[in-house]
Amino acid sequence: MHFDREYFRPEIREGFYVDGTMKRMWASTLQVTVDVFAEVCRKHEIHWFIDSGTLLGAVRHKGYIPWDDDIDVVMLRDDYIRFQAVMNDEFPDGYECVTYHNANINNWDILTRVINFNGVCLNEDFLKNNCDCPFPTGLDIFPLDYIPDDPDEEEIYRDLCNLVGTAICLKDGLNDPSNEAAVLVKKGIEEKIGYHYNDRESIELQSFRLAEAIFGVYGRDDKCSRVGHVWGWVQGLYGTFRREWFEKTIYLPFEGVMLPACTDPDGDLRAVYGDDYMIPDRDFPTHGYPFYNGMMNRMIGAIGYDPVYYHIDADGMAELKRQMQHEKASSVNKRVLFVVPKASYWKYMEWYYEKLTAEEAQVQVMPIPFADCDFYRNPVDEIYEYDKFPEELSKLDYHNTYIPADEYD
């Protein structure tokens, strides 16, 4: 995928400010999804669909939800099993498939996460290939399991899923004889499933392996017209989906590319978010946003600067304050100069320009050059957008205007 530099600039979406770091993370995440993950799936004929916040973003925003920072996809359980069978051999060096199946990675979750690096990476080649994003990016892959149509079978299935799901939540506490809930869960698993935990293996690993077996006990050949995120369904967090929605694929626009989705996005989103899913809700429970805050603070502490934001240092601020004390008021009433780098910023100032003009103030606009920089703050190119500002404005050409300047310009 290729992104123009314009994409990486901060913007306001739905009244929410999305900074340059997040835009780089969005772009890198899409690269991992489209250029790497999707190719692995295509090679092995594995079907996948955007889901949850990513599907909602595609339908409602034609891209990321402004206050979201990841990509979620789903696969039917049989495709999910085939993906797990090939994932460790197919991704480029440095990539990791984060799942409890990979014993060298401490991850305990009922999903698989594909990331391009495990940690912060300041390697120049890595940054160049990942949109100058030093943080790990990738996607979360959730299995969809088949839910039996027969009401009696469904009740038994739900009960067993609840048992093994609770065992996962208890973690090592499942071995605590003083924990009444753990004792009941362990007894239920032994009596209803016939599984006995052994002391020679991690109890968490056994619980996850058991959960996957129970969640995925039904398949394509069983009488199951519905599928779902089983653990969320058991807890009453989500509804279920019609199985046929995932037997074919449609494509939805997402940040300028087309991503695969189920054939009934409306039904899917109603099952997850309710009937009002088109109304933005910034308070919807999710993981911490942005996920990289802690890594960002550690990185800035290590390299000594923020690679995205420019800050005037303490000496510069002191000089600005000194100069402001010597500024003299203009003898002309309401003489105003707008100094604007980007034409796209003008929409935020236009109302004030019109107000001042109506008050017969002397108003001019001076577009100024700006430079894009790479991660190391090296200028990439200089951009001057004078011609992109509305022609009817009273404009000054920066290159033909004398501007008294000092060392701080």
C-alpha positions as CSV (number, residue, x, y, z in Angstrom):
1,M,0.0,0.0,0.0
2,H,1.1,3.6,-0.6
3,F,0.0,6.6,1.4
4,D,0.5,10.2,0.4
5,R,2.2,12.4,3.0
6,E,-1.1,14.2,3.3
7,Y,-2.6,11.2,5.0
8,F,-0.1,11.4,7.9
9,R,-1.1,14.9,8.9
10,P,-3.3,15.6,11.9
11,E,-7.0,16.1,11.2
12,I,-10.3,16.5,12.9
13,R,-12.8,13.7,12.3
14,E,-16.3,13.7,13.8
15,G,-15.1,16.5,16.1
16,F,-12.3,14.3,17.3
17,Y,-8.6,15.3,16.9
18,V,-6.5,12.5,15.3
19,D,-2.8,13.3,15.7
20,G,0.1,12.4,13.3
21,T,1.2,9.5,15.5
22,M,-2.2,7.8,15.2
23,K,-2.3,8.4,11.5
24,R,1.0,6.7,11.1
25,M,-0.2,3.8,13.2
26,W,-3.4,3.5,11.2
27,A,-1.4,3.4,7.9
28,S,1.0,0.8,9.2
29,T,-1.8,-1.4,10.6
30,L,-3.5,-1.3,7.2
31,Q,-0.2,-2.3,5.5
32,V,0.1,-5.3,7.8
33,T,-3.5,-6.2,7.0
34,V,-3.6,-5.7,3.3
35,D,-0.1,-6.4,2.1
36,V,0.9,-9.2,4.5
37,F,-2.0,-10.9,6.3
38,A,-4.4,-10.8,3.3
39,E,-1.8,-12.3,1.1
40,V,-1.2,-15.2,3.5
41,C,-4.9,-15.9,3.6
42,R,-5.2,-15.6,-0.2
43,K,-2.4,-18.1,-0.6
44,H,-4.1,-20.7,1.6
45,E,-7.7,-19.8,0.6
46,I,-8.6,-18.7,4.1
47,H,-11.7,-16.5,4.3
48,W,-11.7,-13.5,6.6
49,F,-14.0,-10.6,7.3
50,I,-13.7,-7.2,9.0
51,D,-15.7,-7.1,12.2
52,S,-16.6,-5.2,15.4
53,G,-15.1,-1.7,15.4
54,T,-13.5,-2.1,12.0
55,L,-16.8,-3.1,10.4
56,L,-18.5,-0.3,12.2
57,G,-15.9,2.2,11.0
58,A,-16.2,1.0,7.4
59,V,-20.0,1.4,7.5
60,R,-20.2,4.6,9.5
61,H,-17.0,6.4,8.6
62,K,-15.6,4.6,5.6
63,G,-12.5,4.1,7.6
64,Y,-11.3,4.0,11.2
65,I,-13.6,5.1,14.0
66,P,-11.7,8.3,14.9
67,W,-11.2,7.1,18.5
68,D,-10.2,3.6,17.6
69,D,-6.7,2.3,17.0
70,D,-6.8,-1.3,15.7
71,I,-8.3,-3.6,13.1
72,D,-10.5,-6.6,14.1
73,V,-11.3,-9.5,11.7
74,V,-13.1,-12.8,12.1
75,M,-12.9,-16.2,10.6
76,L,-15.2,-19.2,10.9
77,R,-13.6,-21.7,13.2
78,D,-12.4,-24.1,10.5
79,D,-10.7,-21.3,8.6
80,Y,-9.2,-20.1,11.9
81,I,-7.7,-23.5,12.6
82,R,-6.2,-23.6,9.1
83,F,-4.7,-20.2,9.7
84,Q,-3.2,-21.2,12.9
85,A,-1.6,-24.2,11.2
86,V,0.3,-22.1,8.7
87,M,0.8,-18.7,10.5
88,N,4.2,-19.4,12.1
89,D,5.8,-20.2,8.7
90,E,4.3,-17.5,6.5
91,F,5.0,-14.1,7.9
92,P,8.1,-12.0,7.3
93,D,11.0,-12.0,9.8
94,G,10.2,-9.9,12.8
95,Y,6.5,-10.6,12.7
96,E,4.9,-12.4,15.5
97,C,1.7,-14.3,15.8
98,V,0.6,-13.7,19.4
99,T,-1.5,-16.6,20.7
100,Y,-1.4,-19.1,23.6
101,H,-0.3,-21.7,21.0
102,N,3.1,-20.0,20.8
103,A,4.7,-20.9,24.2
104,N,7.5,-18.3,23.8
105,I,5.0,-15.5,23.9
106,N,3.1,-14.7,27.1
107,N,-0.3,-14.1,25.7
108,W,-3.5,-15.5,27.3
109,D,-6.5,-14.5,25.1
110,I,-9.0,-16.3,23.0
111,L,-7.8,-14.7,19.8
112,T,-4.8,-14.5,17.6
113,R,-2.9,-11.3,17.1
114,V,-0.5,-10.7,14.2
115,I,2.0,-7.9,14.8
116,N,5.0,-6.6,12.7
117,F,7.3,-6.3,15.8
118,N,7.1,-7.1,19.5
119,G,8.1,-3.7,21.0
120,V,9.3,-0.3,19.9
121,C,11.6,-0.4,16.9
122,L,13.7,2.6,15.8
123,N,15.6,0.8,13.0
124,E,15.7,3.0,10.0
125,D,14.6,0.3,7.5
126,F,11.8,-0.7,9.7
127,L,10.5,2.8,10.0
128,K,10.8,3.4,6.3
129,N,8.7,0.2,5.6
130,N,6.1,0.9,8.3
131,C,5.1,4.5,7.7
132,D,7.5,5.9,10.3
133,C,5.6,4.2,13.0
134,P,7.9,2.8,15.7
135,F,5.2,0.9,17.5
136,P,4.0,-2.6,16.9
137,T,1.0,-2.7,14.6
138,G,-1.2,-5.5,13.3
139,L,-4.6,-7.0,13.7
140,D,-6.7,-9.1,16.0
141,I,-8.3,-12.3,14.6
142,F,-11.3,-13.8,16.3
143,P,-12.9,-17.2,15.6
144,L,-16.6,-17.5,14.9
145,D,-18.1,-20.7,16.3
146,Y,-21.1,-22.6,15.2
147,I,-24.1,-22.5,17.6
148,P,-26.6,-25.5,17.5
149,D,-30.2,-24.9,16.4
150,D,-31.7,-27.4,18.8
151,P,-32.7,-25.5,22.0
152,D,-31.7,-28.4,24.3
153,E,-28.3,-28.7,22.7
154,E,-27.9,-24.9,22.8
155,E,-28.5,-24.9,26.5
156,I,-25.9,-27.6,27.1
157,Y,-23.4,-25.9,24.8
158,R,-23.9,-22.6,26.5
159,D,-23.4,-24.2,29.9
160,L,-20.2,-25.9,28.9
161,C,-18.8,-22.8,27.2
162,N,-19.5,-20.8,30.3
163,L,-17.6,-23.4,32.4
164,V,-14.5,-23.3,30.3
165,G,-14.7,-19.6,29.8
166,T,-14.8,-19.1,33.5
167,A,-11.8,-21.4,33.9
168,I,-9.9,-19.1,31.6
169,C,-10.8,-16.1,33.6
170,L,-9.7,-17.8,36.9
171,K,-6.2,-18.4,35.4
172,D,-3.9,-20.1,38.0
173,G,-6.6,-19.4,40.6
174,L,-8.4,-22.5,39.3
175,N,-6.0,-24.5,41.5
176,D,-6.8,-22.5,44.7
177,P,-8.8,-24.8,47.0
178,S,-10.0,-21.8,49.1
179,N,-11.6,-20.3,46.0
180,E,-15.2,-21.5,46.1
181,A,-15.9,-20.5,42.4
182,A,-12.7,-22.3,41.3
183,V,-13.7,-25.5,43.1
184,L,-17.2,-25.5,41.5
185,V,-15.8,-24.8,38.0
186,K,-13.2,-27.5,38.2
187,K,-15.7,-30.0,39.5
188,G,-18.1,-29.0,36.8
189,I,-15.5,-29.6,34.1
190,E,-14.6,-33.0,35.5
191,E,-18.2,-34.1,35.8
192,K,-19.7,-32.6,32.6
193,I,-16.8,-32.8,30.2
194,G,-14.8,-35.6,31.8
195,Y,-11.5,-33.6,31.7
196,H,-9.1,-33.8,34.7
197,Y,-6.4,-31.2,35.0
198,N,-2.9,-32.5,35.5
199,D,-0.1,-31.0,37.5
200,R,2.6,-31.5,34.9
201,E,1.4,-28.7,32.6
202,S,0.3,-25.1,32.9
203,I,-3.2,-24.9,34.1
204,E,-3.8,-21.8,31.9
205,L,-2.6,-23.7,28.8
206,Q,-5.0,-26.6,29.6
207,S,-7.9,-24.2,30.1
208,F,-7.3,-22.5,26.8
209,R,-6.9,-25.7,24.9
210,L,-10.1,-27.1,26.5
211,A,-12.0,-23.8,25.7
212,E,-11.1,-24.0,22.1
213,A,-12.2,-27.6,21.9
214,I,-15.5,-26.9,23.5
215,F,-16.2,-23.6,21.7
216,G,-15.4,-25.3,18.3
217,V,-17.2,-28.6,19.0
218,Y,-19.8,-27.9,16.2
219,G,-18.8,-27.5,12.5
220,R,-20.1,-26.9,9.0
221,D,-21.8,-30.2,8.8
222,D,-23.9,-29.8,11.9
223,K,-27.3,-28.3,12.2
224,C,-26.2,-24.8,13.0
225,S,-27.7,-21.8,11.3
226,R,-26.0,-19.3,13.6
227,V,-22.4,-18.4,14.4
228,G,-21.0,-16.0,17.0
229,H,-18.3,-14.8,19.3
230,V,-19.1,-17.5,21.7
231,W,-17.6,-16.2,24.9
232,G,-19.2,-12.8,24.4
233,W,-22.5,-14.5,23.5
234,V,-22.4,-16.6,26.7
235,Q,-21.9,-13.5,28.8
236,G,-24.8,-11.7,27.1
237,L,-22.5,-9.1,25.5
238,Y,-23.3,-10.0,21.8
239,G,-26.0,-11.5,19.8
240,T,-25.5,-14.1,17.1
241,F,-25.0,-13.9,13.4
242,R,-26.7,-15.8,10.6
243,R,-24.2,-18.4,9.2
244,E,-25.0,-17.6,5.6
245,W,-23.7,-14.0,6.1
246,F,-20.2,-15.5,6.2
247,E,-20.6,-17.9,3.2
248,K,-19.9,-15.1,0.7
249,T,-18.0,-11.8,0.8
250,I,-18.8,-8.2,0.0
251,Y,-16.2,-5.4,0.0
252,L,-16.5,-2.1,1.9
253,P,-14.4,1.1,1.5
254,F,-11.9,1.6,4.3
255,E,-9.4,4.4,4.3
256,G,-9.1,4.3,0.5
257,V,-9.0,0.5,0.2
258,M,-11.6,-2.2,-0.1
259,L,-11.8,-4.7,2.8
260,P,-13.9,-7.9,2.9
261,A,-17.1,-8.0,5.0
262,C,-20.0,-10.4,5.6
263,T,-23.0,-10.0,3.3
264,D,-25.2,-8.4,6.0
265,P,-23.1,-5.7,7.8
266,D,-26.3,-4.2,9.3
267,G,-27.3,-7.5,10.9
268,D,-23.8,-8.0,12.2
269,L,-23.6,-4.5,13.7
270,R,-27.0,-4.7,15.3
271,A,-26.0,-8.0,17.0
272,V,-22.9,-6.4,18.4
273,Y,-23.8,-2.7,19.1
274,G,-27.6,-2.6,19.0
275,D,-30.0,-0.7,16.7
276,D,-28.4,2.7,17.2
277,Y,-25.0,1.7,15.9
278,M,-24.9,4.6,13.5
279,I,-24.9,7.1,16.3
280,P,-21.3,7.6,17.4
281,D,-20.6,6.7,21.1
282,R,-17.2,7.7,22.3
283,D,-17.9,6.1,25.7
284,F,-18.4,2.6,24.3
285,P,-16.1,0.4,26.4
286,T,-12.9,-0.5,24.7
287,H,-9.2,-0.9,25.4
288,G,-7.2,2.2,26.4
289,Y,-6.8,4.7,23.6
290,P,-4.2,5.1,22.3
291,F,-2.7,1.8,23.1
292,Y,0.9,3.1,22.7
293,N,0.9,5.8,25.3
294,G,3.2,4.0,27.7
295,M,5.6,3.0,24.8
296,M,5.5,6.6,23.5
297,N,6.6,8.0,26.9
298,R,9.4,5.5,27.2
299,M,10.6,6.2,23.6
300,I,10.7,10.0,24.1
301,G,12.6,9.4,27.3
302,A,15.1,7.3,25.4
303,I,15.7,9.5,22.3
304,G,15.0,12.8,23.9
305,Y,12.3,14.2,21.6
306,D,8.9,13.5,20.2
307,P,9.3,12.6,16.5
308,V,5.8,13.9,15.5
309,Y,5.3,17.1,17.5
310,Y,7.5,20.2,17.2
311,H,7.9,22.1,20.4
312,I,9.6,25.5,21.0
313,D,12.2,24.9,23.7
314,A,12.5,26.9,26.9
315,D,15.1,29.3,25.4
316,G,12.9,29.9,22.5
317,M,9.8,30.6,24.6
318,A,11.9,33.0,26.8
319,E,12.9,34.9,23.7
320,L,9.3,35.1,22.4
321,K,8.1,36.5,25.7
322,R,10.9,39.1,25.6
323,Q,10.0,40.2,22.1
324,M,6.3,40.4,23.0
325,Q,7.0,42.9,25.7
326,H,8.5,45.3,23.2
327,E,5.7,44.9,20.6
328,K,3.9,48.1,19.7
329,A,0.2,48.2,18.9
330,S,-0.6,49.1,15.3
331,S,-1.8,52.6,14.6
332,V,-4.4,51.2,12.2
333,N,-7.6,50.0,13.8
334,K,-8.1,46.2,13.4
335,R,-5.3,45.3,11.1
336,V,-5.1,41.5,11.1
337,L,-2.7,39.1,9.3
338,F,-3.6,35.4,9.1
339,V,-0.4,33.3,8.8
340,V,-1.5,29.8,7.7
341,P,0.7,26.9,6.4
342,K,-1.9,24.6,5.0
343,A,-4.9,25.4,2.8
344,S,-7.0,22.7,4.6
345,Y,-6.6,24.6,7.8
346,W,-8.3,27.7,6.4
347,K,-11.8,26.3,7.0
348,Y,-11.2,26.6,10.7
349,M,-10.4,30.3,10.4
350,E,-12.7,31.4,7.6
351,W,-15.5,32.4,9.9
352,Y,-13.2,34.9,11.7
353,Y,-11.9,36.3,8.5
354,E,-15.4,37.0,7.3
355,K,-16.4,38.5,10.7
356,L,-13.4,40.9,10.6
357,T,-14.0,41.8,6.9
358,A,-17.6,42.6,7.8
359,E,-16.3,44.9,10.5
360,E,-14.2,46.7,7.8
361,A,-10.9,45.6,9.4
362,Q,-7.8,45.5,7.2
363,V,-7.4,41.7,6.8
364,Q,-4.8,39.8,4.8
365,V,-3.8,36.1,4.6
366,M,-0.2,35.0,4.1
367,P,0.2,31.3,3.3
368,I,3.6,30.1,4.5
369,P,5.8,27.2,3.4
370,F,5.9,24.1,5.6
371,A,8.1,21.0,5.5
372,D,7.3,17.3,6.0
373,C,10.0,15.5,8.1
374,D,10.9,11.9,8.6
375,F,11.1,10.2,12.0
376,Y,14.5,11.7,12.6
377,R,13.2,15.2,11.9
378,N,15.1,15.5,8.6
379,P,13.1,17.6,6.1
380,V,11.7,15.6,3.3
381,D,10.4,18.4,1.1
382,E,9.0,21.9,1.4
383,I,5.4,22.6,0.4
384,Y,3.9,26.0,-0.4
385,E,0.1,25.9,-0.9
386,Y,-0.5,29.6,-1.9
387,D,-2.5,28.6,-5.0
388,K,-4.7,26.3,-3.0
389,F,-6.2,29.1,-0.9
390,P,-9.4,30.7,-2.2
391,E,-8.7,33.3,-4.9
392,E,-11.0,35.9,-3.4
393,L,-8.9,36.3,-0.3
394,S,-6.5,39.2,0.1
395,K,-3.3,37.2,0.0
396,L,0.3,38.0,0.5
397,D,3.0,35.9,-1.3
398,Y,5.4,34.8,1.4
399,H,8.3,34.8,-1.1
400,N,7.7,38.4,-2.2
401,T,7.0,39.8,1.2
402,Y,9.7,41.4,3.4
403,I,9.4,39.9,6.9
404,P,11.7,41.2,9.6
405,A,13.2,38.2,11.3
406,D,15.7,37.2,14.0
407,E,17.4,33.9,14.9
408,Y,13.9,32.5,15.7
409,D,12.3,33.7,12.4
